[in-house]
Amino acid sequence: MKFSIIKREPSYFFNNIHEDLTRFLKDTFGDMEFMDKEHMPLKMTFRPAIEVSETKKSYKVKVELAGIKKEDIDVDLYENGIVLNAELKYENHEEKENIHTSEFRYGKFTRTIPFEHPINPDSAKSEFKHGVLKITLDKKEPEKNEECKKLKIED
């Protein structure tokens, strides 16, 4: 069996491992949370689960936003997609409470969801129940241009 030796710069090799491991951990566990000495969040972000489905006439988006108040959710509609913004605010605990473990996530969340077909923002509908935001977006009807224009082919 023959082995070929590929000479690599050590720092280049370890940079790739670090990037791959960071991407793997982020995809598996979401953004990592860092605490200061008093166990207060320094950088808190989260990535709620979403589901996007499509019918012939519309897109349906479901976003799991448990614990978030309706007034802390913002949805921007564009012709080619939507941008979701939400914030789950950190709860201040009284000094007498001694929290040993907390897996609750707090922070801001932004998610852009592009669509293959343009949508009609004026017909969008939403519902927020039991921590799940449901959005229905009608696809834009293709413009029917009855007028045909001939292209003149030049020499």
C-alpha positions in Angstrom: 0.0 0.0 0.0 1.4 3.4 -1.0 0.8 6.5 1.0 1.2 9.9 -0.5 2.5 12.6 1.8 0.8 16.0 1.4 2.8 18.8 3.0 0.5 21.2 4.8 1.0 24.3 6.8 0.0 23.3 10.3 -1.9 26.5 11.0 -3.9 26.0 7.8 -4.8 22.4 8.8 -5.9 23.4 12.3 -7.9 26.4 11.0 -10.0 24.1 8.8 -10.6 21.7 11.7 -11.6 24.6 13.9 -14.1 25.9 11.2 -15.5 22.4 10.6 -15.9 21.7 14.3 -17.5 25.1 14.9 -19.9 24.6 12.0 -20.8 21.1 13.3 -21.4 22.3 16.8 -23.5 25.3 15.7 -25.6 23.1 13.4 -26.1 20.5 16.1 -26.6 22.6 19.2 -27.3 26.2 17.9 -25.3 29.2 18.9 -23.2 28.7 22.0 -24.1 30.7 25.0 -21.4 32.5 27.1 -21.9 33.6 30.7 -20.0 36.1 32.7 -18.9 35.6 36.3 -22.4 36.3 37.6 -23.9 33.8 35.1 -25.5 36.6 33.1 -25.8 36.1 29.3 -23.0 37.8 27.3 -24.1 36.7 23.9 -27.4 35.0 23.6 -28.9 33.9 20.3 -31.2 31.2 19.4 -32.5 29.6 16.2 -36.2 28.5 16.4 -37.3 25.6 14.3 -39.2 26.5 11.1 -41.3 24.6 8.6 -41.9 26.0 5.1 -44.4 24.2 2.8 -45.8 25.1 -0.6 -49.0 24.6 -2.5 -49.8 25.7 -6.0 -51.2 29.0 -4.8 -49.3 29.8 -1.5 -46.5 29.3 0.9 -47.1 28.3 4.5 -44.5 29.1 7.2 -44.6 27.8 10.8 -42.1 29.1 13.4 -41.7 27.7 16.9 -41.5 30.8 19.1 -42.3 29.4 22.6 -42.0 31.9 25.3 -42.0 34.9 23.0 -44.7 37.6 23.3 -46.6 38.5 20.1 -45.4 42.2 20.4 -41.7 41.0 20.4 -42.2 39.4 16.9 -41.6 41.4 13.7 -42.2 40.0 10.2 -41.0 42.0 7.1 -42.6 40.9 3.8 -40.8 41.3 0.5 -41.8 40.1 -2.9 -39.2 37.3 -2.9 -39.2 36.3 0.8 -39.7 37.3 4.4 -37.5 38.3 7.3 -38.4 37.2 10.8 -37.1 39.0 13.8 -38.0 38.1 17.4 -36.5 38.5 20.9 -36.8 36.3 23.9 -35.9 38.6 26.8 -33.7 37.4 29.7 -35.5 37.0 33.0 -33.9 38.7 36.0 -33.7 36.3 38.9 -33.7 37.5 42.4 -30.4 37.4 44.3 -31.7 34.7 46.7 -32.3 32.3 43.8 -29.4 30.1 43.2 -29.7 28.7 39.7 -27.4 25.6 39.2 -28.3 24.8 35.6 -30.3 26.8 33.0 -30.9 25.6 29.5 -33.3 28.3 28.6 -32.2 30.4 25.6 -32.6 34.2 25.4 -31.7 36.8 22.8 -32.5 38.1 19.4 -33.3 36.0 16.4 -33.3 36.9 12.7 -34.1 34.6 9.9 -34.5 35.3 6.2 -36.7 32.9 4.2 -36.5 33.2 0.5 -39.1 32.0 -1.9 -38.8 30.7 -5.4 -41.9 32.4 -6.6 -42.8 36.0 -5.8 -45.5 36.5 -3.1 -48.3 39.0 -2.7 -47.5 40.8 0.6 -51.0 42.4 0.7 -52.7 39.1 1.1 -50.5 37.7 3.9 -52.2 36.2 6.9 -50.8 35.2 10.3 -51.8 33.5 13.5 -49.9 33.1 16.8 -51.1 30.4 19.1 -49.4 28.2 21.7 -46.0 29.5 20.8 -46.3 28.8 17.1 -46.4 31.5 14.5 -48.2 30.5 11.3 -48.0 32.6 8.2 -49.8 32.1 4.9 -48.5 33.9 1.9 -50.2 33.8 -1.5 -48.1 33.6 -4.6 -48.3 36.5 -6.9 -50.4 35.8 -10.0 -48.2 35.9 -13.1 -49.0 39.0 -15.1 -50.9 38.3 -18.2 -49.5 40.4 -20.9 -51.8 39.8 -23.9 -49.8 42.2 -26.0 -47.1 40.5 -27.9 -44.0 42.4 -29.0 -41.9 41.2 -32.0 -38.2 41.3 -31.8 -36.5 42.7 -34.9 -33.5 40.7 -35.8 -30.7 42.9 -37.0 -27.8 42.0 -39.3 
